[in-house]
């Protein structure tokens, strides 16, 4: 057997004791860190209900897939609604005017009611002293197969160009355009 010098043996004992204390402190620090990590994990995932991290992620994946399906359904419904809205009245142009020289107040009017493709109807009301006559003419793509008066054409142009609420002269000195 090898005999060690008592002084060397003392140094080896002190070194191993210091190393043991350092390792004990490291184990204590790692234990505290592990306890903090477990506390954070319990806070992040409700482990009291028995759901682990893998279960929670699986549940979230299922929920995300359901949300994606719902978004796809909403998108399809939105496209359907957009198609329906394309055929609703979205452009309006109104021209008010005096149809006869002896009439005042611009009580006659032509109103173009068009969808976004420029299709719809133009309604004209000609106000006289004893009666008012109304006419309706179809409009397709901003044009009509029937003859349009200058006021009717001005109403169609105002609707197509989005000027329905602007005040513009209709071409005759006593006629004016206004919003309906």
C-alpha positions in Angstrom: 0.0 0.0 0.0 1.1 3.5 -0.8 1.7 5.8 2.1 0.8 9.4 1.6 2.4 12.3 3.2 0.2 13.7 6.0 0.5 17.2 4.6 -0.6 16.0 1.1 -3.4 14.0 2.6 -4.6 17.2 4.4 -4.6 19.1 1.2 -6.5 16.3 -0.6 -9.2 16.2 2.2 -9.6 20.0 2.1 -9.8 20.0 -1.7 -12.4 17.3 -1.7 -14.4 19.0 1.0 -14.4 22.3 -1.0 -15.4 20.4 -4.1 -18.2 18.7 -2.2 -19.5 22.1 -0.9 -19.3 23.5 -4.4 -21.2 20.5 -5.8 -23.8 20.7 -3.0 -24.4 24.4 -3.8 -24.7 23.5 -7.5 -27.2 20.8 -6.7 -29.2 23.2 -4.5 -29.2 25.9 -7.2 -30.4 23.4 -9.8 -33.1 22.1 -7.4 -34.3 25.7 -6.9 -34.3 26.3 -10.7 -36.2 23.0 -11.3 -38.8 24.0 -8.7 -39.3 27.4 -10.4 -39.6 25.7 -13.8 -42.2 23.3 -12.5 -44.2 26.2 -11.0 -44.1 28.1 -14.3 -45.2 25.0 -16.1 -48.1 24.5 -13.7 -49.0 28.2 -14.3 -48.8 27.8 -18.1 -50.7 24.5 -18.2 -53.5 23.5 -15.9 -51.9 20.3 -14.7 -54.6 19.9 -12.0 -57.0 18.9 -14.7 -54.7 16.1 -15.8 -53.8 17.7 -19.2 -50.1 17.6 -20.0 -48.2 19.7 -22.5 -48.8 17.3 -25.3 -52.5 17.1 -24.6 -52.7 20.9 -24.4 -50.9 21.3 -27.7 -53.2 18.7 -29.3 -56.3 20.5 -28.1 -54.9 23.8 -29.4 -54.2 22.3 -32.8 -57.8 21.0 -33.0 -59.1 24.5 -32.0 -56.9 26.2 -34.6 -58.2 23.7 -37.3 -61.8 24.6 -36.3 -61.0 28.3 -36.5 -59.5 27.8 -40.0 -62.6 26.0 -41.1 -64.8 28.8 -39.7 -62.6 31.4 -41.5 -63.0 29.5 -44.8 -66.8 29.4 -44.3 -66.9 33.1 -43.5 -64.8 33.8 -46.6 -67.2 31.7 -48.8 -70.2 33.6 -47.3 -68.5 36.9 -47.9 -67.9 36.1 -51.5 -71.6 35.1 -51.9 -72.6 38.4 -50.3 -70.3 40.4 -52.5 -71.9 38.7 -55.5 -75.4 39.6 -54.2 -74.3 43.2 -53.6 -73.1 43.6 -57.2 -76.7 43.5 -58.3 -78.1 45.9 -55.7 -78.5 49.6 -56.3 -75.2 51.2 -55.4 -75.0 54.2 -57.8 -77.5 56.9 -57.8 -77.7 60.0 -59.9 -80.5 62.6 -59.7 -81.0 65.6 -62.0 -83.8 68.1 -61.0 -85.1 70.5 -63.6 -87.9 72.6 -64.8 -89.5 70.7 -67.7 -91.5 73.6 -69.0 -90.5 77.3 -69.2 -93.6 78.4 -67.3 -92.8 76.1 -64.3 -90.4 76.9 -61.5 -89.0 75.1 -58.5 -87.2 72.3 -60.4 -90.0 69.8 -59.5 -89.3 67.5 -62.5 -86.5 65.0 -62.0 -84.6 62.1 -63.6 -83.1 59.5 -61.2 -80.7 56.8 -62.3 -80.6 53.8 -59.9 -77.8 51.5 -61.0 -75.8 48.6 -59.7 -72.0 48.4 -59.8 -72.1 47.1 -63.4 -74.1 50.2 -64.5 -77.3 48.2 -64.9 -80.7 49.3 -63.5 -83.4 51.8 -64.3 -83.8 55.5 -64.8 -87.0 57.0 -63.5 -88.2 60.4 -64.8 -91.0 62.5 -63.5 -92.2 65.4 -65.6 -94.1 67.9 -63.5 -96.7 70.0 -65.3 -99.3 72.4 -64.0 -102.1 69.9 -63.8 -100.4 66.5 -63.8 -97.1 64.7 -63.3 -96.1 61.9 -65.7 -93.6 59.2 -64.7 -91.4 57.2 -67.1 -89.0 54.3 -66.4 -86.4 53.1 -68.8 -84.0 50.1 -68.4 -80.3 50.8 -68.3 -77.6 48.1 -69.1 -74.0 48.9 -68.8 -74.7 52.6 -68.5 -76.7 52.6 -71.8 -80.4 52.3 -72.6 -82.0 50.9 -75.7 -84.6 53.7 -75.4 -83.9 57.3 -76.2 -82.7 59.2 -73.2 -83.3 62.9 -72.7 -80.3 65.2 -71.8 -81.5 65.1 -68.2 -81.8 61.4 -68.1 -78.4 60.9 -69.7 -76.9 63.4 -67.2 -78.5 61.4 -64.3 -76.9 58.1 -65.7 -73.6 59.8 -66.1 -73.7 61.2 -62.6 -74.5 57.7 -61.2 -71.8 56.0 -63.2 -69.2 58.6 -62.3 -70.3 58.7 -58.6 -71.4 62.4 -58.8 -74.9 61.8 -57.6 -74.7 64.4 -54.8 -72.9 67.1 -56.7 -74.5 70.2 -58.1 -73.9 70.4 -61.9 -75.8 72.3 -64.6 -77.8 69.9 -66.7 -77.2 72.0 -69.9 -80.3 74.1 -69.8 -80.2 77.5 -68.1 -82.9 76.9 -65.6 -82.1 73.3 -64.7 -80.0 72.2 -61.8 -78.8 68.9 -60.3 -79.1 68.0 -56.7 -78.8 65.0 -54.4 -81.9 63.0 -53.7 
